[in-house]
Amino acid sequence: MMDFTQFVEKIKSKYKKDELKIFNAIECFDKLHLSSLGSNDSEGYQVFTPQFIVKQMTELVENDILDFTKNVLEPTSGDGAFTTYIFQKRLETISSNFEIESLKALSTIYSIEMDKELIIKQRSNIFTLISLYLKKQKIEVDKSYFDMVKCIIVSNFMWAMFNSDNSMEGMIKEVAYKMPNAEKKDYISLEFPVWEISENNITMHKEYFEI
Ligand SMILES: C[S@@+](CC[C@H](N)C(=O)[O-])C[C@H]1O[C@@H](n2cnc3c(N)ncnc32)[C@H](O)[C@@H]1O
C-alpha cells in the first residue's frame, strides 16, 4: 500500500482557511446523494439529468471520456450526475496500480457549480463513490490515500460561475469566475489545477484557461 502522507501534508500546508474548511467538510455518505436518483427532491424547480440519459450521452464520447490524459469539464455540474458517472466509468477501466491510476482518473475531471450547497454535496458524492468502489472491489489502501483523494476534490470541484456570455466579440473568453464574488459582479477569473501524479511525487499548480 502506498503512503501518501508526505504529498498530502505538502499540499495542505499551502491551504488557505477556506480550502481547509472544504477539505474537512468532505464526507462519505452511505450511498450517492444524487437528486436525479430521487434521494433529494428539494430542488423542485430544477431538472437533474437521470442516469439513463447520462449513460446515453457519455457513451457518445466514451473513448475521450475514458482517456485519463484528456480533461473533462462539467460547467454546470449540480450534485454530480455526470462527474460521478464519468469517474465510475474511469475506475472500471483500471486493471493495475489502482492507487495512482485512480488519482490520475480523478485529477482530469473538472467541475464547476455556482450553487454552494450543490458543490458541497457533489464533493462528498465523489468521495462516497471512490470509498464504496474500493469496498466493493475489496481493494485495500492506506488511510492517507483518502486524504489524497480529498486534496484533488478540493481543487477540481469548484464553487464558481461558468462564463455563459455568448457574445462573439473578442472571441477569447475566461472559462469561469470565482464565487461568491461573481454573484456581486466582482468577476475574478478562475484558475484551474493541473496535477502531476507519479509514485515518486504528486504536485499541483494552477493555470488560466480560456474558451
Ligand atoms: C439543471 S441543473 C443540472 C445539473 C447537472 N448538470 C445534471 O445534469 O444533473 C443546472 C445546474 O447548473 C447550475 N448553473 C446554472 N448556471 C450556471 C453557471 N453560469 N455557472 C455555474 N453553474 C451554473 C445551477 O446551479 C444548477 O445546479
PDBQT file of the ligand as one rigid body, heavy atoms in Angstrom, charges set to zero:
ROOT
HETATM    1  C1  LIG A 301     -30.490  21.782 -14.332  1.00  0.00    +0.000 C 
HETATM    2  S1  LIG A 301     -29.115  21.629 -13.239  1.00  0.00    +0.000 S 
HETATM    3  C2  LIG A 301     -28.236  20.286 -13.963  1.00  0.00    +0.000 C 
HETATM    4  C3  LIG A 301     -27.119  19.768 -13.117  1.00  0.00    +0.000 C 
HETATM    5  C4  LIG A 301     -26.314  18.591 -13.708  1.00  0.00    +0.000 C 
HETATM    6  N1  LIG A 301     -25.559  19.003 -14.864  1.00  0.00    +0.000 N 
HETATM    7  C5  LIG A 301     -27.238  17.454 -14.082  1.00  0.00    +0.000 C 
HETATM    8  O1  LIG A 301     -27.337  17.188 -15.280  1.00  0.00    +0.000 OA
HETATM    9  O2  LIG A 301     -27.846  16.841 -13.210  1.00  0.00    +0.000 OA
HETATM   10  C6  LIG A 301     -28.170  23.051 -13.741  1.00  0.00    +0.000 C 
HETATM   11  C7  LIG A 301     -27.135  23.450 -12.723  1.00  0.00    +0.000 C 
HETATM   12  O3  LIG A 301     -26.305  24.445 -13.297  1.00  0.00    +0.000 OA
HETATM   13  C8  LIG A 301     -26.029  25.440 -12.335  1.00  0.00    +0.000 C 
HETATM   14  N2  LIG A 301     -25.688  26.644 -13.101  1.00  0.00    +0.000 N 
HETATM   15  C9  LIG A 301     -26.505  27.375 -13.896  1.00  0.00    +0.000 A 
HETATM   16  N3  LIG A 301     -25.825  28.391 -14.496  1.00  0.00    +0.000 NA
HETATM   17  C10 LIG A 301     -24.536  28.278 -14.064  1.00  0.00    +0.000 A 
HETATM   18  C11 LIG A 301     -23.331  28.999 -14.326  1.00  0.00    +0.000 A 
HETATM   19  N4  LIG A 301     -23.302  30.052 -15.151  1.00  0.00    +0.000 N 
HETATM   20  N5  LIG A 301     -22.194  28.596 -13.700  1.00  0.00    +0.000 NA
HETATM   21  C12 LIG A 301     -22.199  27.527 -12.865  1.00  0.00    +0.000 A 
HETATM   22  N6  LIG A 301     -23.306  26.801 -12.589  1.00  0.00    +0.000 NA
HETATM   23  C13 LIG A 301     -24.450  27.164 -13.177  1.00  0.00    +0.000 A 
HETATM   24  C14 LIG A 301     -27.267  25.511 -11.475  1.00  0.00    +0.000 C 
HETATM   25  O4  LIG A 301     -26.968  25.994 -10.178  1.00  0.00    +0.000 OA
HETATM   26  C15 LIG A 301     -27.695  24.037 -11.475  1.00  0.00    +0.000 C 
HETATM   27  O5  LIG A 301     -27.161  23.354 -10.369  1.00  0.00    +0.000 OA
ENDROOT
TORSDOF 0
